[in-house]
Structures are given as C-alpha cells and as structure tokens.
Amino acid sequence: MVSRVMDSGPKVLVLGAGRRVRDHIAPALFGLGLTRSDITIVRRRAAAGEGLLEGIPVRDWHALAPQYGLVLNCVCQHNLVETQTRALRLFPGAMHFCDTPIFFKFIQLPATLGLARSSNLYSLEDWPFMPNLPPIFGLCRKAADDYHLRFEHIGIPTHFFSVARSVAAIGRRRRIRLVIRRRNITTDLALGGQARCVLVKPEEDMCAKISCWANGQLIEDFYELRSATEAVFHPEVVSRVLDGVRLRYFLGAHCLREVLIPAEVAARFHGRTDRRAAHDLDKIAGLMDVLGSALAGQPAAYAYSDSVHDAVAARLEARARFAWAFPAPYRGDHRPPMSYLQHASE
C-alpha cells in the first residue's frame, strides 16, 4: 500500500507521543509495513519513547528533515490548532492529518476555519472507517428513511457525529437534521423520516454496545474479541477473532474482513477479552485503511472541514443541560470518500 510519496527520504512525521500515538497511530503504521526508521516523532520532552514507541527517532522542531510525505498532528487538544498552522507552514508539500476534536475552545474557531481551506489537510477521524461498521452502513443504506442506529456507552459526541454524518450521506437523503439532547441521550434525527442515530452516555467499557434496527433486521456489536478456539457466532452479532496475527471480523459465521496485525502489536491483545481491546483493534484497522490510502497518494479520509462542524456541534451539545434542539452540521448532502460507499455495499 505504500507508494511514491514513500519512495525515498524521510517518510512520516508524528507530532506528539501520547496514548493516541502509542495505542493506535504507531500500530497502524507498523501494520502498513513501515519500520521505526521510517517514522520521526516530535515531542515536548526529548526522552525516548517506551513500549511500541521505543526506537522511533525523537526530534524537536529545529532538527527536522526538510521534507516529509505524511505529517500526523496528535498533540494535546489545547495545542492542535497552533501546531497544525505551524506544520502546514513548515511542510507545505506534505499530506497532513489533524487529530480530533480539532479545536479546544470556540475562540480557536476562526483559525480552524482558515485551516479548513487547505487542500492537503484531512481529519484523523477513524470511526467511519472501522471494520465493524460496514454491515451496519449497508443496513442503513437499504432503509435510508427508517433506521435506528444506537451507540451505548462508547465514544464521544465528535466521533458520534462523524458516523451520523456518514450514514446520512450513504443514504443519499438531503433531509434537514436536528440534534436533540435529553440528559445523557443525544439524538441525531432526520426531519420527515424515522432515520436516527442515538448516543447514550457516559463512556463505560463494560457496557459498550452498538445496535442497528432497520427493515425488520437487527445487527448488534458487543465488542467481543475471541481467540480462534473460543469463537462463538450469532447471525445478528458482529464479532472479532484474533488468531495469531490475523484479525477477522464476522457477522454471524460470515467473515467480513481480515486484517494482518504486526506480531508485536497482536501480542498486546492476546488473552484480552475486554471491550476496550476490541475497540482499540477496530481503530487500528480503520487507521490502516486511512493512512494506507494517504501513503498511496489517494487519501480516502474524513474531511477536515467536516470534523470542524462536528466539533462545533459537540460543543453546542455539551452546553445543553436538559433538553435542546439545534440543526445538525449537515443535511445529508455530505460527500463521503468512496470507501464509505464501498463499505455500505459489502
């Protein structure tokens, strides 16, 4: 999957070395065949990384190579906008990805909207690309006016809005949508139809679940991660089987997808059955698709401008104390990457 942007010289620059980089970004890059020498990390402290990050060169801004093919901004949320502005100025020829929720305070919104005009800047939003969602996307596409997609105790509003936006786009319905929050339940609702996405908070790994009901069919995902000898299949349930370095996704007994995970990454998940492990693997696999397409010079990624709108909606949603409705940041006319449509048809 690695292409001409990776043919020679320095390859990937990662800004930040926190949990997001350690748990998702580095494993995804290793899964694409990159080595530690292909990656450079910029961090506030000069200390070398530990665990999966051990052996990756650490630099400061003044000791960087003149050119990188891919720049990933994963610094803390307070500094995302300032760091992204600097990275675009220093590496104008690179392909840039900015972590979500994109900005921290509304005072940063004007600068964020300015960044959205950059043609080489994308969002590092991975939820719409996670391999457990394609069968749900397909079900929603068949019932674009009448689906009920529910996320329980998993994710934050910004991620939730990215999936709600993507599902609306797959359905190709230009309906006005509203966001309604009542205490811990946020609903993204299409006016003039029954299509809706629901987020139940707070995040709680032990209770995490996704369910989708449409056309008289139910699909559920309890974030199950099993070994090959422990696999149990139910026709309406998405499950994962980790067999050595092979991660396979199933709906019932039908294999939806197989992802090869580097041995050193897979070793961290063997023997784990907690739902956080399953979700982390989903994010790694989704990022492998996103970053792999970018390294191939044909990014199938979530738009930075869409993540800006999602972040605004999440800020408004957070200010609702009891019940509040406001227009969703789209009308179903979002144009998704082709990978969304491919996922929906699988």
N, C-alpha and C positions, 0 to 999 in steps of 0.2 A: 504493500500500500504506500510505501514511502517513495516520493517522486523527485522531480527535477529540483524542487526547492531544497531538497536534502542531499543533492549530489555531492557537494564539496563544502569544506569550510565549516564554521560554527553552525549549529543546527537549531536547537530550541533553547530559548531563554525563558526561565521561570522566575517571576518576581514574587518573592515570598517563599517561606518554607514551613508553613503551619500545617494543621491537621488536614486541610483540604488537599494540599500538595502531597503529603505523606500517604494519605489513605486512598486517594482517587487519581490525582494527576500523574504522579510517578508510576504507579502500577499500569495505568493506561498507556503511557509512553513505552514502558518496557514491553507491554503486550503487543505493541506495534513493531517491535524489533529494534528499538533504539537502545543504545548502551549508555552507561553513565558518562562516558566521554563525549556523547552527542548532546548532553544537556548541561546547561550552566544555570546556577541559582544565584539570584541577588537577594540578600537578606540584611536586616539591620545589624545583626551580630555576625562577626566574622567566623564564629565557631562552625566547624564542620557538622554536617547532618548526621543523624543517627538512624539506625534501622535501615529501611529501604533507601533513605537519602544518603547513607554513608557512601563515600567515594565519588559523589557528584561534585564537581568543582564549584566552589563558592567564591563569588567576586563582589566587589562594590561597583557603583555606577562608573567610577573613573577607570576601572580596569577591564572594561568590556571590549569584546571584539567589535569591529566597525559594522558588522552585518550579521543578522540572524534571519532565518527563514520564517520562524514562528516565535511569537512573544506572548506569554501567558501571564496575565496580571492577576495574582492571587494574594495580594497583600490584604491587611485587615480592612474592614469596610470603611473605617474613617478616612483612609488614605487612597481609596480606589480611584477617585476622580483625578486627584492631583498626580498620582503615579501614572494613570493612563495618558494624561496630557503629556507628561514628560516622555513616556515610552514612544508615543506616536511621533514626537518631535525628533527623538534620537534615532529611531529606526523607521523611517517613512516607507521603506520598501518591503517591510515585513508584513506578515499576516498577524493581526492582533486579536486576542480574545480577552475579555474582561469578565471576572467572576461576578456573580450575583449576590445580593440585590442591587448592584450597580452604583447606587449612591446611598449616603447615610442620612443627610439632612436636606430638607427642601431648599435651603439656601444654595445647595450644590446643583440644583436642577438646571439653571441656565447653562452652566458649564457642561453638564451632562448632555443637554440637547445639542450643544455645539459639537460635542464629540460624535453624536449620532449621525452627523453629516459625513463622517469619514467612511470611505468606501472599503477600506481594508480592516475595519473593526467589527467584530462579532461578539455575541454573548457566549459565555461559557456555561449557559444553562443546559443541563443534561437531561432533565426529566422527560421531555417529549421523545427522547431517543432511547429510553431504557427498554431492554428486550422483553420485559414482562408486559408491556403495554400494547404491542401490535394487535393481539386478538381483541382487546377492548376497543382500540381505534376502529377496527373492522366492524365490530358490532354497532358502534355509534354511527358509522357511515351508513349502514343499512337502515338505521332508524334515526335519521338526522333531525327529525322534529319531535321525537319522543324517546329519549334515553335518560336514564338516571345513573350518573357516574358519581360514586361516593368514595372519598378518601377519609379514612378514620384514623386519627392519631398518628399521622405520618406527614412530614413535610411542613413547610411554612407557606404563607399566602402567596409569596412571589412565585414559588415553584408551582403551586396550585393553579395560579392564573396562566402560567405558561402552557399547562396541559389543557385547561379550559379553552384557551385561545386556539390551540392546535386542533382540538376536537371540533370546534365550531368551524374551522377552516376546512377540515376534511369533509364535513357535512355540506359545504358549499351553500350555506344559507346566510343571506345578508340580513339577518334579523337584528333589531336593536336588543341589546342585552343589559341587564341590571345586576348589580351586586347587592345582596341583602345580607346583613349580619344580625343575628339574634344571639346574643351572648357568645357561646363558643361554637356556633354553627354559621358558616359563611356559605351562601348560595349564589352561584353564577347562573342566571336564569334568562332564557330567550323569551322575549315577549311574542305572543302569538303562537306559541307552541309549548310543548311539555319538556323540551330538552333542558337539562340542568346538570350542573356539576356542584357537588357539595363537599365542603371541607369541615371535618369535625376536629376540634382542638381540645386539649393540647397534644403536643407530640408525646407519645409514650410507646416505646418499642414493643412492650409485651402485648399491647392491644392493636398494633398496626394492622391495617387491612384495607384492601381496595375491593369494591364490588361495582358491577355494572349490570343494569337490568334494561333490556330493550328487546322488542319483537318477541316477547314471551321467553326470552333466553337470559340466563344468568351466568355471569363469569365472576369468579372471586379469586383473590390472591391474598393468602395469609402469610406471605413472605416465608415460605417453607424452603429450607436448604437441607438436602439429604445426601447421603452417600449412595453409590450405586446399589449397595446391598440393602439399603433402607428405603428405597424409593417406593412410594405408595401413590397411585394415581386415582383421581376422581375426574369424571368427564367435564365438570364445570369449574375445575380449580387449576390455576396456573401454579406450577411447582418448578423447582430447580434441583438438578442433580450435579454434584461436583465429584467427578471420577478422575483422580489424578490431576492432570492439568486441563481436563475437558469440563467445561461448564455448559450444561444443556438445559434448555428451557422447554417445558412441556405444557400443553393444555390437554388434560386427561393423559392418555398414553401417547399422544401425537407430539413428536419433537418439533418445536417451532424454530429452534435456533441452537447452534453450537458455537461456543467461543473458546478459543485456546488461551489459557491464562498462564503467564510465566510461572515456573515451578516455585520460585522464591515468594511469589505473591500467593499462589494457591496454598502453600504450606501454612500461611497465616489463617486460613479459613477451614482447613481440615479439622473435623471434630467439633466444629461450632454449629449450633442449631438455632442460635438466637436470631431474631428477625433483623437486627441491625447488620449482621453479617450478610444476610441475603440482600438487603438494600444497598450495602456498600458494593457488592458484586454487580448489582444492576447498574450502579453509577459508573463503575469502572468499564463495564461493557459498553454502555452508552457513550462514554467519552472516547473509547477506542474508535467508534464509528465517526464521531465528530472530528476528532483530531486526525484520524487517518485520512478523512476526506480533505482536510486542510493541507496536510503534508503532501497529498496527491495533487494539490493545486486546484481542487474543485470543491470548496467548502460547502457541505450540507449542514448548516449551522443555524441556530436560532438568532434572529436579528437583534442587534444591539438596541435599536430603536424600540423594538417590542418589549425588551427587558426594561427599558426606561418606563414605558407605560405600565408594565406590570408592577414595577416598584412604586409608582405613584398610586396605583390602585391599592397596593398593600398598605401604604401609609394612610390613605383615607380609611381603609377598612379598620386599621388599628385604632383610629380615633372614635369609632362608633362604640358607645358604651352599652346600649341595649339593642336598639333596632334602627337600622339606617339603610337607605337605598340610594345608589348613585349609578350613573351609566358605567358599564364595563368599558375597559380601554380598547374596545374593538366592536365591530358589528358583524362579525363572521366573515369579513372580507379580507382578513389577514391572508397573505400569500405564503404558504409554508414551503420549506425545502422539499424537493422531490421525495426525500426519504420518508416524510410523513405519509405521503400518498402511497408509497411502496409498502410501508408498514401496514397501512389500513387495508390494503388489498391482499395481504398474506393470510 
